[in-house]
Amino acid sequence: MTRQEPARFLRSAPTMAHPGGRLLVLRGADIHVLAPDGWIHLGHTKPAGATWLTADQAEQWCRDAGLPAAVLDSVPT
């Protein structure tokens, strides 16, 4: 049985469309962005201006965005 890679969360730089930034996650070598319909694979490179978040900060980001913190548990492997 293989152990799942830990998820590390990031917030993208603010934009006009997303003033609070977008929630990103790095798992292994893959970066995903949280979209209205779930996690979407973004690539393998951390976007410029993205900052690291703790798990608590990622949960707070979800609350601020009106999303359940459970989305953090549904990160693709």
PyMOL Python script that loads the backbone (N, CA, C, O; Angstrom):
from pymol import cmd

cmd.read_pdbstr("""\
ATOM      1  N   MET A   1       0.845  -1.171   0.000  1.00  0.00           N
ATOM      2  CA  MET A   1       0.000   0.000   0.000  1.00  0.00           C
ATOM      3  C   MET A   1       0.895   1.240   0.000  1.00  0.00           C
ATOM      4  O   MET A   1       1.831   1.335   0.793  1.00  0.00           O
ATOM      5  N   THR A   2       0.603   2.185  -0.890  1.00  0.00           N
ATOM      6  CA  THR A   2       1.403   3.404  -0.954  1.00  0.00           C
ATOM      7  C   THR A   2       0.719   4.516  -0.181  1.00  0.00           C
ATOM      8  O   THR A   2      -0.507   4.612  -0.143  1.00  0.00           O
ATOM      9  N   ARG A   3       1.529   5.338   0.423  1.00  0.00           N
ATOM     10  CA  ARG A   3       1.005   6.461   1.199  1.00  0.00           C
ATOM     11  C   ARG A   3       0.729   7.635   0.262  1.00  0.00           C
ATOM     12  O   ARG A   3       1.525   7.938  -0.627  1.00  0.00           O
ATOM     13  N   GLN A   4      -0.403   8.283   0.475  1.00  0.00           N
ATOM     14  CA  GLN A   4      -0.788   9.430  -0.328  1.00  0.00           C
ATOM     15  C   GLN A   4       0.116  10.625  -0.013  1.00  0.00           C
ATOM     16  O   GLN A   4       0.432  10.880   1.149  1.00  0.00           O
ATOM     17  N   GLU A   5       0.526  11.348  -1.045  1.00  0.00           N
ATOM     18  CA  GLU A   5       1.338  12.549  -0.861  1.00  0.00           C
ATOM     19  C   GLU A   5       0.540  13.578  -0.058  1.00  0.00           C
ATOM     20  O   GLU A   5      -0.665  13.718  -0.265  1.00  0.00           O
ATOM     21  N   PRO A   6       1.193  14.295   0.851  1.00  0.00           N
ATOM     22  CA  PRO A   6       0.472  15.339   1.582  1.00  0.00           C
ATOM     23  C   PRO A   6       0.115  16.495   0.647  1.00  0.00           C
ATOM     24  O   PRO A   6       0.820  16.767  -0.326  1.00  0.00           O
ATOM     25  N   ALA A   7      -0.971  17.156   0.955  1.00  0.00           N
ATOM     26  CA  ALA A   7      -1.407  18.310   0.170  1.00  0.00           C
ATOM     27  C   ALA A   7      -0.872  19.579   0.817  1.00  0.00           C
ATOM     28  O   ALA A   7      -0.950  19.748   2.034  1.00  0.00           O
ATOM     29  N   ARG A   8      -0.324  20.472  -0.010  1.00  0.00           N
ATOM     30  CA  ARG A   8       0.140  21.781   0.456  1.00  0.00           C
ATOM     31  C   ARG A   8      -0.680  22.829  -0.277  1.00  0.00           C
ATOM     32  O   ARG A   8      -0.807  22.786  -1.501  1.00  0.00           O
ATOM     33  N   PHE A   9      -1.232  23.766   0.474  1.00  0.00           N
ATOM     34  CA  PHE A   9      -2.151  24.744  -0.095  1.00  0.00           C
ATOM     35  C   PHE A   9      -1.460  26.063  -0.389  1.00  0.00           C
ATOM     36  O   PHE A   9      -0.503  26.453   0.280  1.00  0.00           O
ATOM     37  N   LEU A  10      -1.974  26.741  -1.412  1.00  0.00           N
ATOM     38  CA  LEU A  10      -1.476  28.051  -1.814  1.00  0.00           C
ATOM     39  C   LEU A  10      -2.667  28.941  -2.147  1.00  0.00           C
ATOM     40  O   LEU A  10      -3.780  28.464  -2.373  1.00  0.00           O
ATOM     41  N   ARG A  11      -2.406  30.241  -2.172  1.00  0.00           N
ATOM     42  CA  ARG A  11      -3.410  31.198  -2.654  1.00  0.00           C
ATOM     43  C   ARG A  11      -2.767  31.958  -3.803  1.00  0.00           C
ATOM     44  O   ARG A  11      -1.639  32.438  -3.692  1.00  0.00           O
ATOM     45  N   SER A  12      -3.497  32.063  -4.909  1.00  0.00           N
ATOM     46  CA  SER A  12      -2.966  32.798  -6.055  1.00  0.00           C
ATOM     47  C   SER A  12      -2.986  34.292  -5.748  1.00  0.00           C
ATOM     48  O   SER A  12      -3.638  34.742  -4.807  1.00  0.00           O
ATOM     49  N   ALA A  13      -2.267  35.036  -6.551  1.00  0.00           N
ATOM     50  CA  ALA A  13      -2.279  36.491  -6.413  1.00  0.00           C
ATOM     51  C   ALA A  13      -3.686  37.004  -6.722  1.00  0.00           C
ATOM     52  O   ALA A  13      -4.371  36.439  -7.575  1.00  0.00           O
ATOM     53  N   PRO A  14      -4.123  38.059  -6.045  1.00  0.00           N
ATOM     54  CA  PRO A  14      -5.448  38.622  -6.323  1.00  0.00           C
ATOM     55  C   PRO A  14      -5.541  39.162  -7.757  1.00  0.00           C
ATOM     56  O   PRO A  14      -4.565  39.659  -8.319  1.00  0.00           O
ATOM     57  N   THR A  15      -6.729  39.049  -8.319  1.00  0.00           N
ATOM     58  CA  THR A  15      -7.023  39.618  -9.637  1.00  0.00           C
ATOM     59  C   THR A  15      -8.353  40.342  -9.537  1.00  0.00           C
ATOM     60  O   THR A  15      -9.025  40.262  -8.509  1.00  0.00           O
ATOM     61  N   MET A  16      -8.742  41.046 -10.586  1.00  0.00           N
ATOM     62  CA  MET A  16     -10.046  41.723 -10.559  1.00  0.00           C
ATOM     63  C   MET A  16     -11.171  40.697 -10.438  1.00  0.00           C
ATOM     64  O   MET A  16     -12.152  40.932  -9.732  1.00  0.00           O
ATOM     65  N   ALA A  17     -11.034  39.576 -11.116  1.00  0.00           N
ATOM     66  CA  ALA A  17     -12.072  38.544 -11.075  1.00  0.00           C
ATOM     67  C   ALA A  17     -12.085  37.790  -9.754  1.00  0.00           C
ATOM     68  O   ALA A  17     -13.131  37.300  -9.329  1.00  0.00           O
ATOM     69  N   HIS A  18     -10.928  37.693  -9.102  1.00  0.00           N
ATOM     70  CA  HIS A  18     -10.797  36.944  -7.846  1.00  0.00           C
ATOM     71  C   HIS A  18      -9.965  37.765  -6.862  1.00  0.00           C
ATOM     72  O   HIS A  18      -8.784  37.484  -6.659  1.00  0.00           O
ATOM     73  N   PRO A  19     -10.588  38.791  -6.244  1.00  0.00           N
ATOM     74  CA  PRO A  19      -9.820  39.675  -5.358  1.00  0.00           C
ATOM     75  C   PRO A  19      -9.225  38.964  -4.148  1.00  0.00           C
ATOM     76  O   PRO A  19      -8.246  39.442  -3.576  1.00  0.00           O
ATOM     77  N   GLY A  20      -9.792  37.843  -3.754  1.00  0.00           N
ATOM     78  CA  GLY A  20      -9.246  37.070  -2.641  1.00  0.00           C
ATOM     79  C   GLY A  20      -8.270  36.006  -3.094  1.00  0.00           C
ATOM     80  O   GLY A  20      -7.819  35.186  -2.294  1.00  0.00           O
ATOM     81  N   GLY A  21      -7.940  36.015  -4.382  1.00  0.00           N
ATOM     82  CA  GLY A  21      -7.081  34.977  -4.935  1.00  0.00           C
ATOM     83  C   GLY A  21      -7.867  33.694  -5.145  1.00  0.00           C
ATOM     84  O   GLY A  21      -9.045  33.616  -4.797  1.00  0.00           O
ATOM     85  N   ARG A  22      -7.222  32.703  -5.706  1.00  0.00           N
ATOM     86  CA  ARG A  22      -7.818  31.382  -5.913  1.00  0.00           C
ATOM     87  C   ARG A  22      -7.093  30.404  -5.019  1.00  0.00           C
ATOM     88  O   ARG A  22      -5.905  30.565  -4.742  1.00  0.00           O
ATOM     89  N   LEU A  23      -7.807  29.389  -4.568  1.00  0.00           N
ATOM     90  CA  LEU A  23      -7.194  28.357  -3.743  1.00  0.00           C
ATOM     91  C   LEU A  23      -6.542  27.325  -4.655  1.00  0.00           C
ATOM     92  O   LEU A  23      -7.167  26.791  -5.571  1.00  0.00           O
ATOM     93  N   LEU A  24      -5.276  27.060  -4.380  1.00  0.00           N
ATOM     94  CA  LEU A  24      -4.498  26.089  -5.142  1.00  0.00           C
ATOM     95  C   LEU A  24      -4.008  25.017  -4.190  1.00  0.00           C
ATOM     96  O   LEU A  24      -3.930  25.233  -2.980  1.00  0.00           O
ATOM     97  N   VAL A  25      -3.678  23.865  -4.741  1.00  0.00           N
ATOM     98  CA  VAL A  25      -3.093  22.803  -3.927  1.00  0.00           C
ATOM     99  C   VAL A  25      -1.978  22.136  -4.718  1.00  0.00           C
ATOM    100  O   VAL A  25      -2.091  21.916  -5.924  1.00  0.00           O
ATOM    101  N   LEU A  26      -0.914  21.824  -4.020  1.00  0.00           N
ATOM    102  CA  LEU A  26       0.195  21.070  -4.599  1.00  0.00           C
ATOM    103  C   LEU A  26       0.192  19.700  -3.951  1.00  0.00           C
ATOM    104  O   LEU A  26       0.293  19.582  -2.730  1.00  0.00           O
ATOM    105  N   ARG A  27       0.078  18.679  -4.759  1.00  0.00           N
ATOM    106  CA  ARG A  27       0.188  17.303  -4.273  1.00  0.00           C
ATOM    107  C   ARG A  27       1.134  16.579  -5.211  1.00  0.00           C
ATOM    108  O   ARG A  27       0.861  16.435  -6.403  1.00  0.00           O
ATOM    109  N   GLY A  28       2.247  16.128  -4.660  1.00  0.00           N
ATOM    110  CA  GLY A  28       3.281  15.540  -5.504  1.00  0.00           C
ATOM    111  C   GLY A  28       3.851  16.632  -6.387  1.00  0.00           C
ATOM    112  O   GLY A  28       4.336  17.649  -5.889  1.00  0.00           O
ATOM    113  N   ALA A  29       3.797  16.430  -7.688  1.00  0.00           N
ATOM    114  CA  ALA A  29       4.291  17.434  -8.635  1.00  0.00           C
ATOM    115  C   ALA A  29       3.155  18.163  -9.331  1.00  0.00           C
ATOM    116  O   ALA A  29       3.400  18.961 -10.235  1.00  0.00           O
ATOM    117  N   ASP A  30       1.917  17.905  -8.928  1.00  0.00           N
ATOM    118  CA  ASP A  30       0.752  18.463  -9.608  1.00  0.00           C
ATOM    119  C   ASP A  30       0.122  19.599  -8.821  1.00  0.00           C
ATOM    120  O   ASP A  30      -0.058  19.507  -7.606  1.00  0.00           O
ATOM    121  N   ILE A  31      -0.212  20.674  -9.532  1.00  0.00           N
ATOM    122  CA  ILE A  31      -0.931  21.796  -8.933  1.00  0.00           C
ATOM    123  C   ILE A  31      -2.345  21.790  -9.490  1.00  0.00           C
ATOM    124  O   ILE A  31      -2.557  21.665 -10.696  1.00  0.00           O
ATOM    125  N   HIS A  32      -3.313  21.928  -8.580  1.00  0.00           N
ATOM    126  CA  HIS A  32      -4.725  22.008  -8.943  1.00  0.00           C
ATOM    127  C   HIS A  32      -5.282  23.325  -8.423  1.00  0.00           C
ATOM    128  O   HIS A  32      -4.797  23.864  -7.428  1.00  0.00           O
ATOM    129  N   VAL A  33      -6.303  23.838  -9.103  1.00  0.00           N
ATOM    130  CA  VAL A  33      -6.993  25.052  -8.678  1.00  0.00           C
ATOM    131  C   VAL A  33      -8.434  24.663  -8.353  1.00  0.00           C
ATOM    132  O   VAL A  33      -9.033  23.836  -9.039  1.00  0.00           O
ATOM    133  N   LEU A  34      -8.981  25.267  -7.301  1.00  0.00           N
ATOM    134  CA  LEU A  34     -10.364  24.986  -6.935  1.00  0.00           C
ATOM    135  C   LEU A  34     -11.284  25.833  -7.799  1.00  0.00           C
ATOM    136  O   LEU A  34     -11.233  27.063  -7.762  1.00  0.00           O
ATOM    137  N   ALA A  35     -12.117  25.169  -8.569  1.00  0.00           N
ATOM    138  CA  ALA A  35     -13.085  25.815  -9.448  1.00  0.00           C
ATOM    139  C   ALA A  35     -14.489  25.532  -8.907  1.00  0.00           C
ATOM    140  O   ALA A  35     -14.641  24.691  -8.021  1.00  0.00           O
ATOM    141  N   PRO A  36     -15.511  26.209  -9.418  1.00  0.00           N
ATOM    142  CA  PRO A  36     -16.870  25.965  -8.926  1.00  0.00           C
ATOM    143  C   PRO A  36     -17.309  24.502  -9.022  1.00  0.00           C
ATOM    144  O   PRO A  36     -18.143  24.052  -8.236  1.00  0.00           O
ATOM    145  N   ASP A  37     -16.753  23.764  -9.978  1.00  0.00           N
ATOM    146  CA  ASP A  37     -17.153  22.362 -10.139  1.00  0.00           C
ATOM    147  C   ASP A  37     -16.110  21.384  -9.613  1.00  0.00           C
ATOM    148  O   ASP A  37     -16.145  20.203  -9.957  1.00  0.00           O
ATOM    149  N   GLY A  38     -15.186  21.856  -8.787  1.00  0.00           N
ATOM    150  CA  GLY A  38     -14.202  20.964  -8.179  1.00  0.00           C
ATOM    151  C   GLY A  38     -12.779  21.354  -8.546  1.00  0.00           C
ATOM    152  O   GLY A  38     -12.526  22.437  -9.074  1.00  0.00           O
ATOM    153  N   TRP A  39     -11.861  20.447  -8.253  1.00  0.00           N
ATOM    154  CA  TRP A  39     -10.438  20.698  -8.491  1.00  0.00           C
ATOM    155  C   TRP A  39     -10.084  20.445  -9.949  1.00  0.00           C
ATOM    156  O   TRP A  39     -10.481  19.429 -10.520  1.00  0.00           O
ATOM    157  N   ILE A  40      -9.335  21.370 -10.556  1.00  0.00           N
ATOM    158  CA  ILE A  40      -8.908  21.252 -11.949  1.00  0.00           C
ATOM    159  C   ILE A  40      -7.386  21.276 -11.989  1.00  0.00           C
ATOM    160  O   ILE A  40      -6.749  22.121 -11.360  1.00  0.00           O
ATOM    161  N   HIS A  41      -6.811  20.339 -12.737  1.00  0.00           N
ATOM    162  CA  HIS A  41      -5.350  20.276 -12.868  1.00  0.00           C
ATOM    163  C   HIS A  41      -4.868  21.534 -13.581  1.00  0.00           C
ATOM    164  O   HIS A  41      -5.356  21.880 -14.656  1.00  0.00           O
ATOM    165  N   LEU A  42      -3.903  22.210 -12.965  1.00  0.00           N
ATOM    166  CA  LEU A  42      -3.388  23.466 -13.504  1.00  0.00           C
ATOM    167  C   LEU A  42      -2.032  23.285 -14.169  1.00  0.00           C
ATOM    168  O   LEU A  42      -1.705  24.002 -15.115  1.00  0.00           O
ATOM    169  N   GLY A  43      -1.251  22.350 -13.691  1.00  0.00           N
ATOM    170  CA  GLY A  43       0.081  22.140 -14.252  1.00  0.00           C
ATOM    171  C   GLY A  43       1.036  21.629 -13.196  1.00  0.00           C
ATOM    172  O   GLY A  43       0.641  20.972 -12.233  1.00  0.00           O
ATOM    173  N   HIS A  44       2.313  21.949 -13.401  1.00  0.00           N
ATOM    174  CA  HIS A  44       3.347  21.449 -12.498  1.00  0.00           C
ATOM    175  C   HIS A  44       4.207  22.565 -11.920  1.00  0.00           C
ATOM    176  O   HIS A  44       5.162  22.297 -11.192  1.00  0.00           O
ATOM    177  N   THR A  45       3.877  23.811 -12.235  1.00  0.00           N
ATOM    178  CA  THR A  45       4.678  24.946 -11.790  1.00  0.00           C
ATOM    179  C   THR A  45       3.836  25.877 -10.930  1.00  0.00           C
ATOM    180  O   THR A  45       2.715  26.229 -11.296  1.00  0.00           O
ATOM    181  N   LYS A  46       4.378  26.271  -9.795  1.00  0.00           N
ATOM    182  CA  LYS A  46       3.688  27.213  -8.909  1.00  0.00           C
ATOM    183  C   LYS A  46       3.502  28.533  -9.653  1.00  0.00           C
ATOM    184  O   LYS A  46       4.473  29.091 -10.162  1.00  0.00           O
ATOM    185  N   PRO A  47       2.262  29.044  -9.724  1.00  0.00           N
ATOM    186  CA  PRO A  47       2.032  30.312 -10.414  1.00  0.00           C
ATOM    187  C   PRO A  47       2.784  31.461  -9.741  1.00  0.00           C
ATOM    188  O   PRO A  47       2.941  31.487  -8.520  1.00  0.00           O
ATOM    189  N   ALA A  48       3.239  32.395 -10.547  1.00  0.00           N
ATOM    190  CA  ALA A  48       3.926  33.574 -10.013  1.00  0.00           C
ATOM    191  C   ALA A  48       3.003  34.310  -9.051  1.00  0.00           C
ATOM    192  O   ALA A  48       1.823  34.503  -9.344  1.00  0.00           O
ATOM    193  N   GLY A  49       3.524  34.710  -7.934  1.00  0.00           N
ATOM    194  CA  GLY A  49       2.751  35.472  -6.959  1.00  0.00           C
ATOM    195  C   GLY A  49       1.939  34.630  -5.999  1.00  0.00           C
ATOM    196  O   GLY A  49       1.342  35.174  -5.070  1.00  0.00           O
ATOM    197  N   ALA A  50       1.897  33.317  -6.189  1.00  0.00           N
ATOM    198  CA  ALA A  50       1.148  32.450  -5.270  1.00  0.00           C
ATOM    199  C   ALA A  50       1.907  32.343  -3.952  1.00  0.00           C
ATOM    200  O   ALA A  50       3.135  32.251  -3.931  1.00  0.00           O
ATOM    201  N   THR A  51       1.152  32.355  -2.853  1.00  0.00           N
ATOM    202  CA  THR A  51       1.763  32.274  -1.525  1.00  0.00           C
ATOM    203  C   THR A  51       1.280  31.019  -0.814  1.00  0.00           C
ATOM    204  O   THR A  51       0.152  30.569  -1.016  1.00  0.00           O
ATOM    205  N   TRP A  52       2.151  30.459   0.021  1.00  0.00           N
ATOM    206  CA  TRP A  52       1.823  29.236   0.756  1.00  0.00           C
ATOM    207  C   TRP A  52       0.833  29.547   1.868  1.00  0.00           C
ATOM    208  O   TRP A  52       0.899  30.604   2.496  1.00  0.00           O
ATOM    209  N   LEU A  53      -0.087  28.613   2.105  1.00  0.00           N
ATOM    210  CA  LEU A  53      -1.066  28.713   3.186  1.00  0.00           C
ATOM    211  C   LEU A  53      -0.915  27.508   4.107  1.00  0.00           C
ATOM    212  O   LEU A  53      -0.533  26.422   3.668  1.00  0.00           O
ATOM    213  N   THR A  54      -1.215  27.709   5.376  1.00  0.00           N
ATOM    214  CA  THR A  54      -1.323  26.576   6.289  1.00  0.00           C
ATOM    215  C   THR A  54      -2.683  25.925   6.051  1.00  0.00           C
ATOM    216  O   THR A  54      -3.529  26.492   5.361  1.00  0.00           O
ATOM    217  N   ALA A  55      -2.894  24.754   6.612  1.00  0.00           N
ATOM    218  CA  ALA A  55      -4.196  24.088   6.490  1.00  0.00           C
ATOM    219  C   ALA A  55      -5.284  24.952   7.125  1.00  0.00           C
ATOM    220  O   ALA A  55      -6.394  25.036   6.599  1.00  0.00           O
ATOM    221  N   ASP A  56      -4.972  25.594   8.252  1.00  0.00           N
ATOM    222  CA  ASP A  56      -5.953  26.471   8.906  1.00  0.00           C
ATOM    223  C   ASP A  56      -6.303  27.662   8.017  1.00  0.00           C
ATOM    224  O   ASP A  56      -7.468  28.051   7.935  1.00  0.00           O
ATOM    225  N   GLN A  57      -5.315  28.235   7.359  1.00  0.00           N
ATOM    226  CA  GLN A  57      -5.573  29.357   6.457  1.00  0.00           C
ATOM    227  C   GLN A  57      -6.401  28.910   5.253  1.00  0.00           C
ATOM    228  O   GLN A  57      -7.253  29.660   4.776  1.00  0.00           O
ATOM    229  N   ALA A  58      -6.158  27.702   4.760  1.00  0.00           N
ATOM    230  CA  ALA A  58      -6.944  27.173   3.642  1.00  0.00           C
ATOM    231  C   ALA A  58      -8.398  26.970   4.070  1.00  0.00           C
ATOM    232  O   ALA A  58      -9.315  27.259   3.301  1.00  0.00           O
ATOM    233  N   GLU A  59      -8.613  26.475   5.292  1.00  0.00           N
ATOM    234  CA  GLU A  59      -9.978  26.330   5.808  1.00  0.00           C
ATOM    235  C   GLU A  59     -10.648  27.691   5.926  1.00  0.00           C
ATOM    236  O   GLU A  59     -11.826  27.829   5.594  1.00  0.00           O
ATOM    237  N   GLN A  60      -9.914  28.697   6.394  1.00  0.00           N
ATOM    238  CA  GLN A  60     -10.472  30.043   6.504  1.00  0.00           C
ATOM    239  C   GLN A  60     -10.808  30.593   5.121  1.00  0.00           C
ATOM    240  O   GLN A  60     -11.830  31.260   4.956  1.00  0.00           O
ATOM    241  N   TRP A  61      -9.966  30.325   4.132  1.00  0.00           N
ATOM    242  CA  TRP A  61     -10.238  30.762   2.767  1.00  0.00           C
ATOM    243  C   TRP A  61     -11.567  30.163   2.300  1.00  0.00           C
ATOM    244  O   TRP A  61     -12.380  30.850   1.683  1.00  0.00           O
ATOM    245  N   CYS A  62     -11.779  28.885   2.597  1.00  0.00           N
ATOM    246  CA  CYS A  62     -13.035  28.225   2.220  1.00  0.00           C
ATOM    247  C   CYS A  62     -14.223  28.899   2.895  1.00  0.00           C
ATOM    248  O   CYS A  62     -15.231  29.181   2.248  1.00  0.00           O
ATOM    249  N   ARG A  63     -14.104  29.159   4.199  1.00  0.00           N
ATOM    250  CA  ARG A  63     -15.200  29.828   4.917  1.00  0.00           C
ATOM    251  C   ARG A  63     -15.486  31.196   4.307  1.00  0.00           C
ATOM    252  O   ARG A  63     -16.645  31.553   4.093  1.00  0.00           O
ATOM    253  N   ASP A  64     -14.436  31.962   4.026  1.00  0.00           N
ATOM    254  CA  ASP A  64     -14.611  33.292   3.438  1.00  0.00           C
ATOM    255  C   ASP A  64     -15.278  33.222   2.069  1.00  0.00           C
ATOM    256  O   ASP A  64     -16.015  34.131   1.687  1.00  0.00           O
ATOM    257  N   ALA A  65     -15.019  32.145   1.333  1.00  0.00           N
ATOM    258  CA  ALA A  65     -15.599  31.960  -0.001  1.00  0.00           C
ATOM    259  C   ALA A  65     -16.975  31.296   0.059  1.00  0.00           C
ATOM    260  O   ALA A  65     -17.612  31.101  -0.976  1.00  0.00           O
ATOM    261  N   GLY A  66     -17.439  30.947   1.269  1.00  0.00           N
ATOM    262  CA  GLY A  66     -18.743  30.305   1.415  1.00  0.00           C
ATOM    263  C   GLY A  66     -18.739  28.839   1.024  1.00  0.00           C
ATOM    264  O   GLY A  66     -19.778  28.288   0.658  1.00  0.00           O
ATOM    265  N   LEU A  67     -17.582  28.206   1.097  1.00  0.00           N
ATOM    266  CA  LEU A  67     -17.459  26.793   0.737  1.00  0.00           C
ATOM    267  C   LEU A  67     -17.221  25.952   1.978  1.00  0.00           C
ATOM    268  O   LEU A  67     -16.623  26.428   2.942  1.00  0.00           O
ATOM    269  N   PRO A  68     -17.680  24.706   1.966  1.00  0.00           N
ATOM    270  CA  PRO A  68     -17.387  23.829   3.101  1.00  0.00           C
ATOM    271  C   PRO A  68     -15.911  23.438   3.102  1.00  0.00           C
ATOM    272  O   PRO A  68     -15.314  23.221   2.047  1.00  0.00           O
ATOM    273  N   ALA A  69     -15.340  23.353   4.279  1.00  0.00           N
ATOM    274  CA  ALA A  69     -13.927  22.967   4.399  1.00  0.00           C
ATOM    275  C   ALA A  69     -13.694  21.552   3.876  1.00  0.00           C
ATOM    276  O   ALA A  69     -12.549  21.165   3.642  1.00  0.00           O
ATOM    277  N   ALA A  70     -14.756  20.781   3.689  1.00  0.00           N
ATOM    278  CA  ALA A  70     -14.626  19.408   3.184  1.00  0.00           C
ATOM    279  C   ALA A  70     -14.018  19.363   1.784  1.00  0.00           C
ATOM    280  O   ALA A  70     -13.504  18.322   1.374  1.00  0.00           O
ATOM    281  N   VAL A  71     -14.065  20.478   1.036  1.00  0.00           N
ATOM    282  CA  VAL A  71     -13.447  20.466  -0.297  1.00  0.00           C
ATOM    283  C   VAL A  71     -11.945  20.225  -0.193  1.00  0.00           C
ATOM    284  O   VAL A  71     -11.323  19.752  -1.144  1.00  0.00           O
ATOM    285  N   LEU A  72     -11.363  20.551   0.957  1.00  0.00           N
ATOM    286  CA  LEU A  72      -9.926  20.331   1.150  1.00  0.00           C
ATOM    287  C   LEU A  72      -9.594  18.845   1.227  1.00  0.00           C
ATOM    288  O   LEU A  72      -8.458  18.442   0.977  1.00  0.00           O
ATOM    289  N   ASP A  73     -10.589  18.034   1.575  1.00  0.00           N
ATOM    290  CA  ASP A  73     -10.390  16.586   1.660  1.00  0.00           C
ATOM    291  C   ASP A  73     -10.591  15.894   0.316  1.00  0.00           C
ATOM    292  O   ASP A  73     -10.314  14.702   0.180  1.00  0.00           O
ATOM    293  N   SER A  74     -11.072  16.639  -0.675  1.00  0.00           N
ATOM    294  CA  SER A  74     -11.370  16.032  -1.977  1.00  0.00           C
ATOM    295  C   SER A  74     -10.314  16.361  -3.030  1.00  0.00           C
ATOM    296  O   SER A  74     -10.584  16.287  -4.229  1.00  0.00           O
ATOM    297  N   VAL A  75      -9.122  16.722  -2.586  1.00  0.00           N
ATOM    298  CA  VAL A  75      -8.029  17.040  -3.512  1.00  0.00           C
ATOM    299  C   VAL A  75      -7.647  15.779  -4.284  1.00  0.00           C
ATOM    300  O   VAL A  75      -7.464  14.723  -3.679  1.00  0.00           O
ATOM    301  N   PRO A  76      -7.523  15.871  -5.610  1.00  0.00           N
ATOM    302  CA  PRO A  76      -7.138  14.689  -6.394  1.00  0.00           C
ATOM    303  C   PRO A  76      -5.768  14.150  -5.987  1.00  0.00           C
ATOM    304  O   PRO A  76      -4.902  14.892  -5.523  1.00  0.00           O
ATOM    305  N   THR A  77      -5.596  12.851  -6.170  1.00  0.00           N
ATOM    306  CA  THR A  77      -4.305  12.229  -5.858  1.00  0.00           C
ATOM    307  C   THR A  77      -3.497  12.039  -7.114  1.00  0.00           C
ATOM    308  O   THR A  77      -2.378  11.530  -7.057  1.00  0.00           O
TER     309      THR A  77
END
""", "prot")
cmd.dss("prot")
cmd.show_as("cartoon", "prot")
cmd.util.cbc("prot")
cmd.orient("prot")
